[in-house]
């Protein structure tokens, strides 16, 4: 985005000219876009599970975290569908990861202790990515409104943003805000409404190509895939960036 602001027709908002077109507002995904959730989850998993997996090599801890964060997301989908509670899906994912290493998480007190340790450790290790502050600083300087749209409940994500030092992100839409989850267009459009700008001039940036980039584009926003890992997807022609700072170029 060039820091070359132009007054909108209403005069109350600013807009910037960028390689994505004229942008009057920006919405972000939260987990693994603004906040390094995967790292905090891996740290918490190790703290909660080390006594169950003594002597586990680092490569196996990496595999353990991969199972929990990437290979058991169908449990999270069931949470979004209202079939599981948030803690239920956490426990099921934990059981699946431990089970891969031949460990059964006992029901009752053991599983509740595991969950409590995990939750405390995960909440205490949430950090914003280093490329977040420069982008927000630029948006503040240019007078561009911004916010976040997340596939988790509002209050939980509000606390996460605050813990990560992102209190200045005031506009937040959660799954309970409008009773729907991404990629339902209504979720993205509620974020647009909060910013007070047109959908076609609202950038939406997220790390999930299908849910975030393509979902927001289908809702009429300008969807951008934050592809931090450099994943190659044949046939994907939408805009993508490797870091949030590329938005400033």
ROZA-183969 format. One line per 3 residues: number of its first residue (from 1); their letters; for each residue x, y, z of N, C-alpha, C. Coordinates in nm, 3 decimals, m for minus. Each point is the difference from the previous one (the first is absolute). Example, Ala and Ser with C-alpha at 12.3 -4.5 7.8 and 13.67 -1.06 7.14 Angstrom:
BEGIN
1 = AS = 1.319,m0.569,0.780,m0.089,0.119,0.000,0.090,0.120,0.000 | m0.035,0.105,m0.072,0.082,0.119,0.006,m0.077,0.109,0.073
# end
This chain:
BEGIN
1 = XXX = 0.084,m0.120,0.000,m0.084,0.120,0.000,0.087,0.124,0.000 | m0.025,0.088,m0.089,0.069,0.128,0.005,m0.064,0.085,0.109 | 0.084,0.068,0.076,m0.055,0.090,0.100,m0.038,0.129,m0.071
4 = XXX = m0.097,m0.015,m0.088,m0.050,0.113,m0.079,m0.152,m0.004,0.015 | m0.050,0.068,0.100,m0.140,m0.011,0.036,m0.086,0.091,m0.084 | m0.120,m0.051,m0.031,m0.098,0.080,m0.074,m0.131,m0.001,0.076
7 = XXX = m0.059,0.115,0.012,m0.127,0.009,0.071,m0.109,m0.078,m0.073 | m0.083,m0.072,0.077,m0.114,m0.068,m0.061,m0.110,0.102,m0.023 | m0.105,m0.044,m0.069,m0.110,0.092,m0.030,m0.064,0.056,0.125
10 = XXX = m0.007,m0.085,0.104,m0.064,0.047,0.124,0.091,0.098,0.073 | 0.131,m0.007,m0.026,0.091,0.093,0.064,0.046,m0.045,0.136 | m0.065,m0.101,0.060,0.036,m0.043,0.135,0.106,m0.107,m0.001
13 = XXX = 0.011,m0.075,m0.108,0.095,m0.110,m0.009,0.111,0.035,m0.098 | 0.109,m0.078,0.011,0.108,0.014,m0.095,0.002,m0.122,m0.090 | 0.072,0.010,m0.110,0.020,m0.115,m0.088,0.141,0.009,m0.055
16 = XXX = 0.062,m0.114,m0.026,0.133,m0.002,m0.057,m0.002,m0.072,m0.132 | 0.089,0.039,m0.089,0.014,m0.066,m0.128,0.109,m0.106,0.014 | m0.033,m0.123,m0.032,0.095,m0.110,0.017,m0.005,m0.092,m0.121
19 = XXX = 0.086,m0.099,m0.002,m0.003,m0.097,m0.110,m0.125,m0.086,0.005 | m0.077,0.010,0.108,m0.127,m0.071,0.011,m0.118,0.087,m0.038 | 0.028,0.121,m0.047,m0.106,0.094,m0.031,m0.010,0.107,0.106
22 = XXX = m0.108,0.075,m0.001,m0.022,0.101,0.102,m0.056,m0.066,0.125 | 0.069,0.016,0.111,m0.037,m0.068,0.124,m0.042,0.103,0.105 | m0.123,m0.019,0.051,m0.051,0.090,0.102,m0.004,m0.061,0.138
25 = XXX = 0.027,m0.131,0.012,0.000,m0.067,0.128,0.066,m0.136,m0.013 | 0.050,m0.053,0.112,0.068,m0.129,0.000,m0.051,m0.085,0.114 | m0.034,m0.125,m0.033,m0.039,m0.099,0.101,0.102,m0.113,m0.002
28 = XXX = 0.029,m0.052,0.118,0.098,m0.107,0.013,m0.064,m0.122,0.066 | 0.046,m0.116,m0.040,m0.019,m0.120,0.080,0.089,0.017,0.123 | m0.020,m0.081,0.103,0.081,0.015,0.122,0.103,m0.112,0.012
31 = XXX = m0.046,m0.124,0.013,0.089,m0.111,0.030,0.091,m0.034,m0.117 | 0.130,0.007,0.026,0.106,m0.027,m0.097,0.003,0.103,m0.113 | m0.070,0.112,0.022,0.011,0.117,m0.087,0.056,0.117,0.082
34 = XXX = m0.070,0.040,0.103,0.049,0.103,0.091,0.077,m0.061,0.117 | m0.050,m0.112,0.047,0.054,m0.066,0.119,0.060,m0.135,m0.037 | 0.118,m0.028,0.052,0.068,m0.127,m0.029,m0.061,m0.110,0.089
37 = XXX = m0.120,m0.041,m0.038,m0.072,m0.100,0.079,0.071,m0.135,m0.002 | 0.050,m0.041,m0.115,0.061,m0.133,m0.010,0.118,m0.015,0.096 | 0.083,0.102,0.011,0.114,m0.008,0.091,m0.046,m0.009,0.145
40 = XXX = m0.100,0.079,0.035,m0.050,m0.003,0.138,m0.066,m0.134,0.031 | m0.068,m0.058,m0.098,m0.061,m0.132,0.020,0.107,m0.107,0.019 | 0.107,0.006,m0.078,0.106,m0.099,0.012,0.069,0.008,0.135
43 = XXX = 0.025,0.122,0.047,0.060,0.017,0.132,m0.090,m0.055,0.109 | m0.130,0.029,m0.012,m0.095,m0.047,0.100,m0.017,m0.152,m0.004 | 0.000,m0.056,m0.118,m0.012,m0.145,m0.013,0.115,m0.072,0.070
46 = XXX = 0.118,0.053,m0.018,0.116,m0.064,0.063,m0.007,0.011,0.152 | m0.039,0.117,0.050,m0.010,0.018,0.145,m0.106,m0.092,0.060 | m0.111,m0.017,m0.071,m0.110,m0.083,0.054,0.027,m0.149,m0.016
49 = XXX = 0.084,m0.037,m0.095,0.014,m0.143,m0.036,0.135,m0.060,0.031 | 0.096,0.078,0.045,0.136,m0.051,0.019,0.003,m0.116,0.098 | m0.083,0.006,0.105,0.002,m0.108,0.099,m0.059,m0.129,m0.056
52 = XXX = m0.078,0.011,m0.108,m0.058,m0.118,m0.064,0.090,m0.057,m0.108 | 0.095,0.082,m0.047,0.088,m0.041,m0.110,0.145,0.027,0.038 | 0.048,m0.063,0.108,0.138,0.027,0.044,0.101,m0.046,m0.104
55 = XXX = 0.102,0.083,m0.019,0.107,m0.037,m0.090,m0.031,0.012,m0.147 | m0.109,0.064,m0.035,m0.038,0.014,m0.141,0.099,0.092,m0.072 | 0.047,m0.043,m0.116,0.094,0.079,m0.078,m0.068,0.123,m0.060
58 = XXX = 0.081,0.101,m0.034,m0.055,0.124,m0.054,m0.079,m0.024,m0.128 | 0.049,m0.089,m0.085,m0.071,m0.029,m0.125,m0.139,m0.055,0.028 | m0.011,m0.080,0.106,m0.130,m0.055,0.037,m0.091,0.106,0.062
61 = XXX = 0.059,0.093,0.074,m0.080,0.111,0.052,m0.056,0.084,m0.116 | 0.081,0.017,m0.103,m0.048,0.072,m0.118,m0.116,m0.074,m0.064 | 0.014,m0.132,m0.010,m0.107,m0.082,m0.056,m0.125,0.007,0.089
64 = XXX = 0.020,m0.004,0.130,m0.110,0.009,0.096,m0.078,0.130,m0.022 | 0.074,0.111,m0.010,m0.065,0.129,m0.023,m0.070,0.006,m0.134 | 0.059,m0.061,m0.100,m0.060,0.000,m0.134,m0.135,m0.071,0.002
67 = XXX = m0.007,m0.112,0.069,m0.126,m0.074,0.008,m0.107,0.087,0.067 | 0.037,0.065,0.110,m0.097,0.080,0.075,m0.046,0.122,m0.079 | 0.096,0.069,m0.063,m0.034,0.128,m0.063,m0.052,m0.013,m0.142
70 = XXX = 0.036,m0.107,m0.071,m0.036,m0.008,m0.142,m0.080,m0.124,m0.039 | 0.022,m0.111,0.068,m0.060,m0.124,m0.046,m0.127,m0.039,0.075 | m0.041,0.081,0.095,m0.121,m0.030,0.077,m0.099,0.116,m0.006
73 = XXX = 0.011,0.082,m0.104,m0.087,0.118,m0.009,m0.146,m0.036,m0.027 | m0.027,m0.126,m0.035,m0.141,m0.039,m0.018,m0.075,0.009,0.132 | 0.071,m0.012,0.112,m0.065,0.020,0.128,m0.038,0.147,0.019
76 = XXX = 0.087,0.091,m0.047,m0.033,0.141,0.009,m0.117,0.034,m0.091 | m0.007,m0.064,m0.115,m0.114,0.020,m0.090,m0.130,m0.044,0.069 | 0.006,m0.106,0.077,m0.118,m0.045,0.074,m0.038,0.099,0.110
79 = XXX = 0.101,0.066,0.056,m0.028,0.106,0.098,m0.073,0.117,m0.069 | 0.050,0.039,m0.117,m0.065,0.109,m0.073,m0.143,m0.035,m0.039 | m0.024,m0.130,m0.024,m0.134,m0.046,m0.037,m0.091,m0.016,0.121
82 = XXX = 0.053,0.024,0.121,m0.080,m0.010,0.122,m0.011,m0.141,0.055 | 0.080,m0.093,m0.050,m0.007,m0.139,0.045,0.087,m0.025,0.123 | 0.101,0.083,0.021,0.092,m0.015,0.113,0.019,0.134,0.068
85 = XXX = 0.035,m0.004,0.129,0.041,0.123,0.066,0.146,0.028,m0.037 | 0.046,0.120,0.031,0.136,0.036,m0.034,0.100,m0.090,0.073 | m0.027,m0.027,0.129,0.091,m0.087,0.075,m0.011,m0.146,m0.044
88 = XXX = m0.119,m0.041,m0.043,m0.014,m0.137,m0.052,0.092,m0.023,m0.119 | 0.001,0.095,m0.093,0.085,m0.019,m0.118,0.147,0.004,0.037 | 0.035,0.078,0.101,0.139,0.001,0.047,0.040,m0.138,0.054
91 = XXX = m0.087,m0.057,0.083,0.030,m0.130,0.059,0.007,m0.109,m0.106 | m0.090,0.003,m0.097,0.001,m0.101,m0.105,0.127,0.010,m0.084 | 0.043,0.120,m0.026,0.124,0.019,m0.075,0.121,m0.046,0.081
94 = XXX = m0.004,0.029,0.129,0.107,m0.046,0.088,0.005,m0.152,0.008 | m0.115,m0.063,0.013,m0.007,m0.146,0.004,0.055,m0.061,m0.129 | m0.034,0.062,m0.112,0.046,m0.053,m0.129,0.152,0.011,m0.012
97 = XXX = 0.056,0.113,0.043,0.145,0.018,m0.010,0.073,m0.095,0.094 | m0.049,m0.012,0.123,0.062,m0.092,0.095,m0.014,m0.144,m0.046 | m0.117,m0.032,m0.055,m0.025,m0.136,m0.046,0.096,m0.042,m0.110
100 = XXX = 0.046,0.097,m0.079,0.096,m0.030,m0.106,0.130,m0.055,0.058 | 0.029,0.037,0.127,0.121,m0.048,0.066,m0.030,m0.107,0.106 | m0.118,m0.059,m0.012,m0.035,m0.112,0.086,m0.041,0.036,0.141
103 = XXX = m0.039,0.126,0.021,m0.040,0.044,0.133,m0.148,0.032,0.001 | m0.071,m0.053,0.098,m0.143,0.029,0.014,m0.021,0.100,0.112 | m0.066,0.110,m0.031,m0.029,0.102,0.100,m0.123,m0.045,0.079
106 = XXX = 0.021,m0.029,0.126,m0.108,m0.053,0.083,m0.110,0.104,0.023 | m0.122,m0.048,0.004,m0.115,0.088,0.026,0.001,0.043,0.146 | m0.075,0.106,0.028,m0.011,0.048,0.137,0.108,0.100,0.034
109 = XXX = 0.059,m0.015,0.118,0.098,0.096,0.050,0.123,0.012,m0.091 | 0.057,m0.112,m0.049,0.119,0.014,m0.087,m0.025,0.087,m0.123 | m0.113,m0.020,m0.068,m0.024,0.080,m0.119,m0.029,0.145,0.035
112 = XXX = m0.064,0.024,0.114,m0.027,0.137,0.040,0.128,0.072,0.041 | 0.092,m0.073,0.063,0.130,0.060,0.034,0.079,0.031,m0.126 | m0.005,m0.092,m0.096,0.069,0.024,m0.127,m0.055,0.125,m0.067
115 = XXX = m0.133,0.011,m0.005,m0.063,0.113,m0.065,0.032,0.131,0.071 | m0.006,m0.001,0.134,0.028,0.122,0.077,0.143,0.047,m0.022 | 0.094,m0.094,m0.003,0.140,0.036,m0.023,0.018,0.057,m0.140
118 = XXX = m0.063,m0.064,m0.096,0.010,0.045,m0.139,m0.057,0.141,m0.015 | m0.120,0.024,0.053,m0.066,0.129,m0.014,0.085,0.112,0.061 | 0.049,m0.022,0.122,0.080,0.102,0.068,0.127,0.031,m0.077
121 = XXX = 0.068,m0.105,m0.046,0.125,0.019,m0.073,m0.023,0.066,m0.135 | m0.106,m0.038,m0.068,m0.028,0.057,m0.132,m0.036,0.148,0.010 | m0.082,0.034,0.097,m0.038,0.140,0.017,0.119,0.087,0.038
124 = XXX = 0.094,m0.058,0.075,0.115,0.077,0.045,0.110,0.015,m0.103 | m0.011,m0.071,m0.110,0.107,0.004,m0.101,m0.044,0.062,m0.132 | m0.116,0.063,m0.002,m0.050,0.063,m0.123,0.082,0.125,m0.033
127 = XXX = 0.049,0.006,m0.123,0.079,0.114,m0.045,m0.046,0.043,m0.139 | 0.009,0.129,m0.026,m0.028,0.050,m0.134,0.122,m0.021,m0.088 | m0.021,m0.023,m0.128,0.111,m0.009,m0.094,0.070,0.135,m0.009
130 = XXX = 0.130,m0.003,m0.033,0.078,0.124,m0.006,m0.047,0.094,m0.110 | m0.069,m0.054,m0.102,m0.041,0.086,m0.112,m0.135,0.068,0.022 | m0.060,m0.022,0.117,m0.132,0.058,0.025,0.008,0.149,0.033
133 = XXX = 0.085,0.036,0.094,0.007,0.139,0.045,0.032,0.098,m0.113 | 0.096,m0.028,m0.090,0.026,0.095,m0.109,m0.121,0.025,m0.089 | m0.078,m0.104,m0.026,m0.119,0.017,m0.084,m0.105,0.084,0.072
136 = XXX = m0.024,m0.029,0.126,m0.099,0.077,0.075,0.045,0.145,0.015 | 0.131,0.020,0.020,0.052,0.137,0.008,m0.029,0.076,m0.129 | 0.022,m0.068,m0.114,m0.023,0.065,m0.129,m0.147,0.031,m0.021
139 = XXX = m0.087,m0.091,0.040,m0.143,0.023,m0.014,m0.045,0.115,0.089 | 0.053,0.005,0.121,m0.032,0.111,0.090,0.045,0.133,m0.060 | 0.121,0.001,m0.056,0.054,0.123,m0.057,m0.080,0.047,m0.120
142 = XXX = m0.053,m0.097,m0.077,m0.076,0.035,m0.120,m0.148,0.023,0.029 | m0.043,m0.024,0.123,m0.140,0.021,0.036,m0.092,m0.108,m0.055 | 0.054,m0.120,m0.021,m0.080,m0.111,m0.054,m0.054,m0.085,0.114
145 = XXX = m0.131,m0.018,0.011,m0.056,m0.083,0.107,0.032,m0.147,m0.021 | 0.014,m0.075,0.108,0.031,m0.142,m0.011,m0.066,m0.076,0.115 | m0.007,m0.130,m0.018,m0.061,m0.086,0.101,0.033,m0.145,m0.029
148 = XXX = m0.070,m0.090,0.067,0.027,m0.143,m0.014,m0.130,m0.078,m0.008 | 0.002,m0.105,m0.081,m0.112,m0.093,m0.012,0.055,m0.140,0.023 | m0.055,m0.070,0.099,0.060,m0.125,0.043,m0.101,m0.114,0.005
151 = XXX = 0.050,m0.122,m0.015,m0.085,m0.119,0.016,0.010,m0.054,0.141 | m0.014,0.088,0.095,m0.014,m0.039,0.140,m0.086,0.107,0.068 | m0.041,m0.025,0.122,m0.094,0.091,0.066,0.068,0.132,0.036
154 = XXX = m0.079,0.104,0.005,0.049,0.136,0.017,0.084,0.017,0.126 | m0.052,m0.036,0.116,0.069,0.030,0.125,0.133,m0.074,0.011 | 0.004,m0.123,m0.048,0.124,m0.078,0.004,0.106,0.066,m0.088
157 = XXX = m0.041,0.045,m0.118,0.095,0.064,m0.090,0.036,0.141,0.046 | m0.093,0.068,0.067,0.030,0.131,0.056,0.112,m0.012,0.104 | m0.012,m0.100,0.086,0.102,m0.023,0.102,0.133,m0.037,m0.063
160 = XXX = m0.004,m0.077,m0.109,0.123,m0.041,m0.069,0.070,0.121,m0.061 | m0.075,0.086,m0.068,0.059,0.120,m0.057,0.061,0.089,0.108 | m0.070,0.016,0.110,0.051,0.084,0.108,0.127,m0.059,0.059
163 = XXX = 0.004,m0.132,0.019,0.118,m0.067,0.054,0.120,0.016,m0.092 | m0.027,0.008,m0.130,0.106,0.014,m0.099,0.041,0.145,m0.023 | m0.058,0.093,0.077,0.034,0.140,m0.013,m0.068,0.070,m0.116
166 = XXX = m0.113,m0.055,m0.044,m0.071,0.056,m0.115,m0.132,0.064,0.041 | 0.003,0.073,0.111,m0.121,0.065,0.049,m0.056,0.103,m0.097 | 0.086,0.054,m0.088,m0.047,0.104,m0.091,m0.089,m0.055,m0.111
169 = XXX = m0.008,m0.132,m0.013,m0.095,m0.057,m0.095,m0.136,m0.002,0.072 | m0.079,0.101,m0.025,m0.125,0.019,0.074,m0.117,m0.075,m0.062 | m0.003,m0.006,m0.133,m0.112,m0.065,m0.068,0.028,m0.150,m0.012
172 = XXX = m0.089,m0.081,0.054,0.021,m0.144,0.001,m0.133,m0.072,m0.023 | 0.000,m0.094,m0.093,m0.116,m0.083,m0.028,0.038,m0.145,0.031 | m0.079,m0.064,0.087,0.020,m0.141,0.032,m0.115,m0.084,m0.054
175 = XXX = 0.010,m0.129,0.018,m0.104,m0.089,m0.050,m0.133,0.024,0.070 | 0.006,0.049,0.123,m0.124,0.025,0.074,m0.056,0.139,m0.027 | 0.074,0.085,m0.070,m0.046,0.135,m0.027,m0.123,0.000,m0.089
178 = XXX = 0.004,m0.081,m0.106,m0.113,m0.008,m0.093,m0.053,m0.143,m0.013 | 0.050,m0.090,0.084,m0.049,m0.138,m0.001,0.042,m0.077,m0.124 | 0.116,0.031,m0.055,0.049,m0.070,m0.118,0.152,0.000,0.003
181 = XXX = 0.059,m0.086,m0.084,0.145,m0.010,m0.007,0.047,0.021,m0.143 | 0.125,0.041,m0.015,0.059,0.008,m0.134,m0.002,m0.138,m0.065 | m0.026,m0.009,m0.128,m0.005,0.107,m0.101,m0.139,0.057,m0.028
184 = XXX = m0.094,m0.012,0.092,m0.131,0.061,m0.021,0.018,0.150,m0.024 | m0.055,0.053,m0.108,0.019,0.142,m0.031,m0.044,0.094,0.110 | m0.101,m0.039,0.079,m0.054,0.090,0.100,0.106,0.040,0.103
187 = XXX = 0.096,m0.089,0.027,0.104,0.028,0.098,0.093,0.111,m0.052 | 0.044,m0.015,m0.123,0.086,0.102,m0.060,m0.073,0.134,m0.012 | m0.126,m0.005,m0.040,m0.076,0.124,m0.021,m0.029,0.072,0.130
190 = XXX = m0.007,m0.073,0.111,m0.015,0.066,0.129,0.127,0.078,0.033 | 0.115,m0.056,m0.034,0.125,0.073,0.019,0.004,0.126,m0.084 | m0.045,m0.012,m0.124,m0.007,0.117,m0.089,m0.089,0.107,0.061
193 = XXX = m0.114,m0.043,0.053,m0.094,0.095,0.060,0.065,0.075,0.117 | 0.074,m0.073,0.082,0.064,0.063,0.115,0.105,0.103,m0.043 | 0.068,m0.028,m0.109,0.100,0.095,m0.049,m0.064,0.121,m0.066
196 = XXX = m0.121,m0.019,m0.055,m0.070,0.110,m0.064,0.050,0.032,m0.139 | 0.049,m0.101,m0.071,0.044,0.024,m0.138,m0.062,m0.105,m0.092 | 0.018,0.017,m0.129,m0.060,m0.091,m0.096,0.074,m0.133,m0.004
199 = XXX = m0.075,m0.108,m0.024,0.062,m0.132,m0.005,0.108,m0.006,m0.106 | m0.025,0.058,m0.117,0.095,m0.004,m0.110,0.127,0.079,0.025 | 0.001,0.082,0.106,0.120,0.075,0.036,0.055,m0.046,0.135
202 = XXX = m0.040,m0.121,0.041,0.048,m0.055,0.128,0.091,m0.119,m0.027 | 0.122,0.010,0.046,0.096,m0.109,m0.013,m0.023,m0.100,0.113 | m0.003,m0.129,m0.034,m0.005,m0.103,0.105,0.123,m0.088,m0.015
205 = XXX = 0.077,m0.012,0.107,0.126,m0.073,m0.003,m0.005,m0.115,0.100 | 0.028,m0.122,m0.049,0.000,m0.116,0.089,0.087,m0.111,m0.052 | 0.039,m0.091,0.091,0.095,m0.106,m0.036,m0.067,m0.122,m0.062
208 = XXX = m0.133,m0.007,0.004,m0.070,m0.114,m0.058,m0.048,0.037,m0.140 | 0.057,m0.066,m0.099,m0.031,0.037,m0.139,m0.149,m0.014,m0.030 | m0.060,m0.111,0.040,m0.140,m0.026,m0.033,m0.095,0.085,0.081
211 = XXX = 0.014,m0.005,0.131,m0.094,0.068,0.089,0.019,0.151,m0.001 | 0.125,0.043,0.003,0.028,0.143,0.011,0.005,0.070,m0.136 | 0.095,m0.039,m0.084,0.019,0.071,m0.127,m0.116,m0.020,m0.095
214 = XXX = m0.034,m0.126,m0.027,m0.107,m0.026,m0.096,m0.137,0.029,0.061 | m0.016,m0.025,0.129,m0.127,0.028,0.066,m0.033,0.147,0.001 | 0.098,0.084,0.033,m0.025,0.144,0.004,m0.020,0.056,m0.140
217 = XXX = 0.072,m0.054,m0.097,m0.018,0.044,m0.138,m0.142,m0.030,m0.048 | m0.050,m0.118,0.034,m0.137,m0.037,m0.038,m0.103,0.092,0.066 | 0.036,0.057,0.116,m0.090,0.092,0.070,0.009,0.142,m0.054
220 = XXX = 0.087,0.023,m0.097,0.010,0.132,m0.061,0.115,0.084,0.050 | 0.082,m0.056,0.091,0.116,0.073,0.050,0.120,m0.028,m0.091 | 0.111,0.063,0.030,0.124,m0.026,m0.072,0.082,m0.096,0.085
223 = XXX = m0.011,m0.130,m0.029,0.065,m0.101,0.081,0.147,m0.018,m0.036 | 0.086,m0.007,0.101,0.143,m0.022,m0.019,0.044,m0.116,0.088 | 0.066,m0.095,m0.062,0.050,m0.117,0.073,0.136,0.032,0.060
226 = XXX = 0.010,m0.009,0.133,0.128,0.014,0.069,0.066,m0.138,0.002 | 0.090,m0.023,m0.090,0.062,m0.130,m0.020,0.140,0.001,0.063 | 0.005,m0.008,0.132,0.127,0.010,0.072,0.093,m0.117,m0.031
229 = XXX = m0.054,m0.116,m0.034,0.082,m0.119,m0.020,0.049,m0.016,m0.144 | m0.049,0.083,m0.091,0.040,m0.012,m0.140,m0.062,m0.119,m0.070 | m0.115,m0.043,0.047,m0.068,m0.115,m0.061,m0.034,0.029,m0.146
232 = XXX = 0.024,m0.099,m0.085,m0.029,0.014,m0.143,m0.135,m0.065,m0.030 | m0.092,0.077,m0.055,m0.134,m0.051,m0.034,m0.024,0.025,m0.148 | 0.016,m0.103,m0.082,m0.023,0.017,m0.145,m0.142,0.050,m0.028
235 = XXX = m0.010,0.099,m0.085,m0.131,0.051,m0.039,m0.049,0.116,0.084 | 0.063,0.027,0.116,m0.043,0.113,0.081,0.057,0.128,m0.058 | m0.087,0.090,m0.039,0.042,0.123,m0.066,m0.033,0.125,0.081
238 = XXX = m0.053,m0.018,0.119,m0.034,0.115,0.082,0.124,0.065,0.060 | m0.014,0.121,0.052,0.115,0.068,0.060,0.046,m0.071,0.127 | 0.130,m0.005,0.019,0.056,m0.059,0.120,0.126,0.073,0.041
241 = XXX = 0.030,m0.006,0.129,0.122,0.061,0.054,0.065,m0.101,0.094 | 0.132,0.010,0.015,0.073,m0.089,0.088,0.009,0.054,0.141 | m0.024,0.129,0.017,m0.001,0.063,0.131,m0.092,0.120,m0.005
244 = XXX = m0.042,0.045,0.116,m0.089,0.116,0.003,0.070,0.126,m0.048 | 0.131,0.006,0.018,0.073,0.120,m0.043,m0.003,0.017,m0.151 | m0.026,m0.108,m0.074,m0.012,0.013,m0.145,m0.120,0.085,m0.038
247 = XXX = m0.095,0.014,0.091,m0.115,0.086,m0.027,0.043,0.146,m0.014 | 0.114,0.033,0.056,0.047,0.138,0.000,0.080,0.035,m0.125 | 0.036,m0.100,m0.079,0.087,0.026,m0.114,m0.074,0.081,m0.107
# end
